[in-house]
């Protein structure tokens, strides 16, 4: 079984420079491939495009003569970046995805691929690992990566001033105990992140004082960055170019975003781990129209901060590993308007009505009522 691990590394200054150069070269070639194919696509039509193999030859024979710094990046890392661009362009041509976007330098979403060239490459110790062409790099978290596992491949990424390594290793299949508990219906929302059919409530982490303080600090730092740009314009510069102080301020903002993301991801992992410990026989979720919900400008920020799609994806993955069935109920199923006792539909239920009151005498929290209805749903699809 293949399993991915991601952890932070502590490279030296020379190693960090090599990583940044590799990532920058891969980003440049990715964008160059897309630009060339967009030009071919607009000129000749949808039936023509340049493959990654052909474009790699063009880079080796033509582009490297004009930009010799491309040779500082490994050949296989460059080829992997072109293969990723080719895959994105093919998906666009087949109508599977939208038009691929160019990679921006400041967002650094490109990962550097380091293949296993020698026998000792990607050797893992408790506190360090051997990265091809980079050398031995220290690990920030000791003992997390499996030392005796066989590494298939690895990538290094840069984000918010920090470096991360992702490795794909071969591990033995984990044998989990067969699920034997009762099924669980989970109602995801904005007021509370998750309300379960057994009455368990997982509150919204974004309402805590820690997250509110970080959001307040983030707004201040963004205003400072905006003022730095405005001051450069007042001094007579036509365009607000980057400077050392602006670069420092950008990293500050990126680190705040990273801290907020880490808090939310950690909270999601803890909730999912608690659900998996119960070993439910099945889990029922509603197929929420998150894209449609985001169109509400009053709730779009709160909905985005909840990371509902990531929660569902991660929960589904963990459940499949343990043999737990995940059921997806149609988004038009009246889980909130339906009485969980007599199954009467209350069509005049409004969003402000937080307590569900039925003619049969049932008084229940509307989210808990929805979670119970999801658990008892008979029409669903298997995720």
N, C-alpha and C positions, 0 to 999 in steps of 0.2 A: 504494500500500500504506500502511496506517495503522500507526503504531508509537508506543508510549507511552514517555515519558521521565519519570523522577522524580529530583529533586535537591533539596538543601537551599537555602533562601534566608535572607537576613539582613535582615529588615524593621526599620524604625525603630520607636520606641516607639508612635507614633501608628498606624502601619500594623499593628503587632502587635495593638494594642487593637481596631482595626477587624476584623481577621481573627478574633480570639477572640469578638467580639460576633456576627459572622456565623455562626460555627460553633455558638455557644450558641443562637442563634435557630433555626437549622436543626434542631438536636437537639430543642429544645422542640416545634417544629411536627411533627416526625417522631413523637414520643411522643404528642402530642395527637391526631394522626390515628389512630394505632393504638388508643388508648384509646377514641376515639369509635366506631371500627369494631368493636371487641370488644363494646362495649355493644349496638350494632345487631345484631351476629351472635348474641349470646346472647338477645336479645329477639325478633327476627323470624325468625331461622334463617339457613341458609347461602346462600340465594338473594338476600340483600339486603346491600348495602354502599355506602358513600359514595365516589364517585370523587374523585380528586385535584382535578379541575377544579371540582367542586361545593364541595369543602371549602376550596379557595382563595378562592372567593367568600365563604364563611362567615367566613374569617379576615379578609378585607378589610372586611366590613361589620359584624362583631360583635366578634371577638376583639381587633382593633386598637384598638377604643374602650376596652376594659378594660386592655390592655397596649400603650400607644403606642410602647414601645421596639422593638416588632416592625418598625416602619417604618424603623428604622435599617439593617435588612438589605435587600439588593436584592430586588426582586420575583421575578426569575428564579431567584435562589438559593433563595428560599422555595419556589417552584413545583417546583424540581428535588428538594428534600427530600421534598415531598409525593408526587411521582412515584415516588421510591425506596420510600417507605412503601407506596404502592399496589401496586407490583410485589411486595414482600415479602408483603403480605396476600393477593394473588391466588394466589401460589404456595402459600401455606398452605391456602387454600380448595380449590385443585385437588389437594391431597394431595402436592405435589412436595417440600415442606419442612415442618419442624416449625413450631410457633407462633412468630411473630416476637417478638423480645425488645425491650424498651425500651432506648434508648441511655443509658448511664450518663455522668454529667458527668465523672467522674474518668478514665474510659477514653478518652474523646475519639476514638471511632471514626467520627465524622461528618466528612465533607469538605465544604468550602464551594465551591460551584460558581459560577464567574465567567464569564458568557457574553461573547461578542465583540459589543459594542454599536457601537463606532466602528471606523474603518478602521485606526487605529494600535494597537488593542488586541492584546495578546499578540504584540507585536513583540519579537523576541529579538536581543539583542546578545551579544557574547562574555562580558561580565561582568555583564549586567543584563537585565531584561525588563520589559515594560509590562503590568501586570495591570489589568483593568478595575475601576474604582471605587477601586482601591488606589493606583495610580500606579506609578512606576518602582521596582523592588525589586532589590537587589543579589543576585547569585548567589554562593554559597560556592565552588562548583566552576566555574571559568571554562573555557569552551570545550567543555563537555559537550553542551549543547543545540544542535541544528542551527540556525544563524543564518538560512539562506535557505529553510528549510522553512515551509510553510503550516500554521498551527496551527488545528485544528478546534475544540477546547475545552480547558479547563483547570480544575483544582481545586487547592485549598490545604488542607493538613491540618496538625494540631498533634499532636506526640507527644514526650513526655519533655522538655518545655521547648524543643523545636526546631520549626521550621516547614519544611514541604516543599511543593514545587509539582509537580504531575503534569500534563503536557501531552500531547495526542494530535495528532500531526503527520502530514502526508502526505510520504512519502519514496518514492524510486524503488525498484523491486523489486531486491533483491540477487540476483545470479546466482552461485550456489555451484557448485563443481565436483561433478560427479556422483559418488556414493559408489562406490568400487571395492574397498574392503578386505574382509577376512573378517568374518563375523558375530561378534558379541560377546554372550556370556551374562553377565548381572550378577546376582549373589546379594547382596541387601541384608540387613543384619542389625544386631545390637546390638554384638557383639564387635568387628567391623569394619564400617564403613559400607558398603563395596562391595568384593566380591571378584569379579574378572573371569575369564573362561574362559582368557585368555592368561597367567594367573598374577599379574597386577597386583593389588595390595592397597592399598586406600585406608583408612587406619586411622580409628578413632573420634576425632573432634576433641574430644569431651567428656572424653577421658582425658588431655588435655594439661595441663601445670601452669598455663598461663594461664587456662583455663576453670575449673579447680579453685579457683584463687585468687579468681576473680570470684564463683563460687558460694558460697565461704566468706564473702566480703565481703557478698554479698547476704543471707545468713542473719543476719549481725550487724546490718545496717541494718534488716531486718525486725523483729528483736527490739527495736531502738531505737524503731521506730514503735509497736510494741505497748505498750511501757512508757509512751510519751507518752499513749496513750489511757487506760491504767490510772491514770496520775497525775491526769488530768482527772476521772476517776470518784471517786478518793479525795478530791478537793477539794470534793466535794459536787454535782458536775454529774450530772444524771440521765442525759443522753446525751452521748457523746463527740463533740462537734461539732468541725468543722475550725477550726484556728487557723493563724497565720503559720508557726509552727515545724513543725507537722504537715504543712503544704503543702510546705515545703522538704524534709522527710524523704520525702514521697511522690515528689517529683521525683527525689531521689537514687536511690530504688529503681527508678523508671521508667527512668532512664538506665542503670542496671546491666543491667536486662532488655534494653534496646535494644542495649547493647554486646555482650551474649551472642548476641542474634539476628543482629547484623551479622557476628560472627565465623563463625557457622554458615552464613549465607547466602553469605558470601565463599568459604568452603571448598566449598560445593556448586557455586558458579559455576565455580571452578577445575577441579573434577573433570569437570563437564559439558563445559567447553571442551577439556579434554584428550581426552575421548572423541570429540568432534566433529572434532578435528584428524586422527584416524585414518581418518576417512571410511569407517566400516564399512558394509557392504551392508545389514545389519539389526542390531537390538538386541533382545534377549529379556529380559523381566522377569517376575517371578512376581507374581500377583495376591494380595498379602499381605492377610490379614484383620487390619488394624491395630486396628480397634475391638475385636476379640476378644482380641488380644494385650494391649491396654491394661487388660483386666480382671485380669491378673496383677499384684497389688499389689506384688510384689517387683521387677518389671521395668517397671512403667508409666512411671516417671519417666525411665528410660533410653531407653525406646522413644519417648516424646514428644520428648526432646531430639534424637533422630536425625532427625526431620522427614522420615520416609520418604515420606509422601504428597506433600509439596512437591518432594522430589527427583524423584519419578516424573513429576509434572506438568510441571516445568520441563524435564526431559530429553525428554519427549514433544514439547513445544512446539518446542524447538530442533531436534529430529530432523525433524519435519515441515517446518520451514522449509528444510531442506537435502535433502529428498527421501529421507530414511533411514526405512526401515520399522521400526516398533516393534511387536514381538510380545508379547502378554500370555498367559502360560501359566496354566492353571487352578490355583487355590490347593491343590487336592487332588492335584496331580501330585507323585509321590514323588521330588523332585529330590535330597533329601539321602539317602534310603534306597536309591536306585538306583545300582548300580555303573556308572560311565561307561565301563568296558572291556567287561564281559560282560553288562551290563544285568540282573544278578541283583538282586532286592529283598532288602534286609536289614531285616526287620520289627522286630528287637529293638534297633535303633539308639536310643540315649538321647541326651539333650541334652548330657550331660557327655562323651560320646565325641567328641573333637575330631579324631581321626584315623580315617578310614574304611578299614577293613581287610576285604577280600573274600577269599573262598575261592580265587579265581583268582590271588591273589598281589598284587593291587593295594593299595598303601598310599598314601593321599593325604589331604590336609587336607579335611575334610568340606565346608567352604564352597567350596573350589575344585572339588571333585567335583560339588557342586550347580550351580555356574556352568557347568561343561562339559555337564551334563545339560540345562540350560536352553537352551544354544546348539544342542544336537542335537535338541531337542523337535520333534515333527512335528505335534502338535495344539496350536493356539494361535488367538488372536483378534488382529486388527489394531487397534491403539489409534486 
